[in-house]
């Protein structure tokens, strides 16, 4: 089930939903993800890293060349140790309520970032740019974890023109490469 970006949802509900919408370990990249319990504590039988501190992460976003309806986002762990972020990025749009939904849907979990490691995700902001219900926003905000404030990017900085078109946005889970994120969102 998808929500529309224009639906009014309390901010606390959006943050909680983003925390809950993460992938199960069974679909994680081998050796790159480890199941963890809430708040970055290791799951039973697994020693694992803590949650990444916001200040140790660099978040970037840019429109995919030739398709301004798809944004590529990435997060890099600048810390000296591995840490974990939410399995899917939290992506919000200007003053609209709601966040991009993960594709495919998933359970709870985290994504492990090695020290110096980078993960990638693609965000499809709108399926049909001619959709009459499209909303237009000036900024997109991306956070590696729902508990983080996130980083805002203007439409001009993203390379989408004066505005970003939004309607029923979706995001991939974090991936090992930009090519894997492209495949996950359906780009060739």
C-alpha positions in Angstrom: 0.0 0.0 0.0 1.3 3.5 -0.9 0.5 6.8 0.7 0.3 9.9 -1.3 2.9 12.6 -0.5 0.1 15.1 0.1 -1.6 13.1 2.9 -1.4 14.8 6.3 0.5 12.6 8.7 1.9 13.8 12.1 5.7 14.1 12.0 6.1 11.6 14.9 4.1 9.0 12.9 6.4 9.6 9.8 9.5 9.1 12.0 8.1 5.9 13.5 7.0 4.6 10.1 10.4 5.3 8.7 12.0 3.4 11.5 9.7 0.4 11.0 10.1 0.3 7.2 13.4 -1.5 6.9 14.5 -4.7 5.4 14.8 -8.2 6.9 18.2 -9.8 7.1 17.2 -12.5 4.6 17.2 -9.9 1.8 20.3 -8.1 2.9 23.6 -8.0 1.0 25.8 -10.8 2.2 28.4 -9.6 4.6 27.2 -6.0 4.4 24.2 -6.1 6.7 23.7 -7.7 10.1 20.4 -7.9 11.9 20.3 -5.7 15.0 17.8 -5.0 17.7 16.3 -1.5 18.1 18.7 1.4 18.9 21.7 -0.3 17.3 22.2 -3.0 20.0 23.2 -6.4 18.5 20.6 -9.0 18.0 20.8 -12.2 20.1 23.9 -14.1 19.1 25.4 -11.3 17.0 28.0 -8.7 18.0 27.3 -5.6 16.0 28.1 -2.0 15.6 26.2 0.9 17.3 24.0 3.3 15.4 25.9 5.9 13.3 26.0 9.3 14.9 24.6 12.0 12.6 27.9 14.0 12.7 29.9 11.0 11.3 27.7 10.8 8.2 27.8 12.6 4.9 24.6 12.5 3.0 24.4 13.6 -0.7 21.6 13.7 -3.3 21.5 14.5 -7.0 19.0 13.9 -9.9 20.0 10.9 -12.1 21.3 12.2 -15.5 18.5 12.2 -18.0 15.7 11.5 -15.5 14.9 14.3 -13.0 12.1 12.2 -11.5 14.8 9.9 -10.0 17.2 11.1 -7.3 20.3 9.2 -6.3 21.2 9.6 -2.6 24.2 8.2 -0.8 25.5 8.2 2.7 29.2 7.8 3.7 30.4 6.8 7.2 33.3 9.2 7.9 33.8 7.6 11.4 36.7 5.3 12.4 34.4 2.4 13.1 31.6 0.5 11.4 28.1 1.7 12.4 24.5 1.1 11.3 21.8 3.3 9.8 18.1 2.5 9.0 17.7 0.0 6.2 16.0 2.6 4.0 16.7 6.3 3.9 14.0 8.7 5.2 13.2 11.1 2.3 10.7 13.9 2.8 9.6 16.6 0.4 9.4 20.3 1.2 6.4 21.1 3.4 4.4 18.0 2.3 3.6 15.4 5.0 4.8 11.9 4.6 7.9 10.2 3.3 8.9 8.1 0.3 7.9 4.5 0.8 10.4 1.7 0.5 10.4 -0.5 -2.6 10.2 -3.4 -2.0 8.3 -3.2 1.3 10.3 -4.7 4.2 10.5 -5.5 7.9 12.7 -3.9 10.5 16.4 -3.8 10.3 19.5 -1.8 9.8 22.2 -1.4 7.2 25.9 -1.7 8.3 28.3 0.9 7.0 32.0 0.1 7.3 34.3 2.9 8.3 34.7 4.9 5.1 31.9 3.0 3.5 29.2 4.4 1.3 25.7 3.1 0.6 23.4 4.2 -2.3 19.6 4.5 -2.8 17.4 5.8 -5.6 14.2 7.8 -5.0 11.5 8.0 -7.7 9.7 11.2 -6.9 6.9 10.7 -9.4 5.9 8.0 -11.9 4.4 10.3 -14.5 5.6 13.9 -14.6 2.4 14.9 -16.5 0.2 13.6 -13.6 -2.2 16.5 -12.8 -2.1 15.6 -9.1 1.7 16.2 -8.9 2.9 18.5 -6.1 5.8 20.8 -6.6 8.4 21.4 -3.8 11.5 23.5 -3.5 13.5 21.1 -1.3 14.0 17.4 -0.6 15.4 16.2 2.8 17.3 13.0 3.2 18.3 11.3 6.5 20.1 8.0 6.9 18.1 7.3 10.0 14.7 8.5 11.0 16.1 9.8 14.3 18.4 12.1 12.4 17.4 15.6 11.3 18.5 15.0 7.7 20.1 17.2 5.1 17.9 19.4 2.8 18.7 19.9 -0.9 17.2 22.6 -3.1 15.7 21.6 -6.4 18.4 23.6 -8.2 21.2 21.8 -6.3 19.5 18.4 -7.1 19.4 19.3 -10.8 15.7 19.0 -11.2 15.0 22.6 -12.3 13.1 25.1 -10.3 11.0 22.5 -8.5 10.8 18.8 -7.7 7.6 17.1 -8.9 6.2 14.7 -6.2 3.4 12.2 -6.2 3.5 8.8 -4.5 7.3 8.8 -4.1 9.3 5.6 -3.4 12.8 4.8 -2.4 15.0 1.7 -2.6 16.7 0.2 0.3 20.4 1.1 0.8 22.5 -0.7 -1.8 26.3 -1.4 -2.2 26.5 0.5 -5.4 24.8 3.2 -7.5 24.2 0.5 -10.2 22.5 -1.7 -7.7 20.2 1.2 -6.6 19.4 1.9 -10.3 18.4 -1.8 -10.8 16.3 -1.8 -7.6 14.3 1.3 -8.8 13.9 -0.1 -12.4 16.5 1.9 -14.3 18.5 0.0 -16.9 
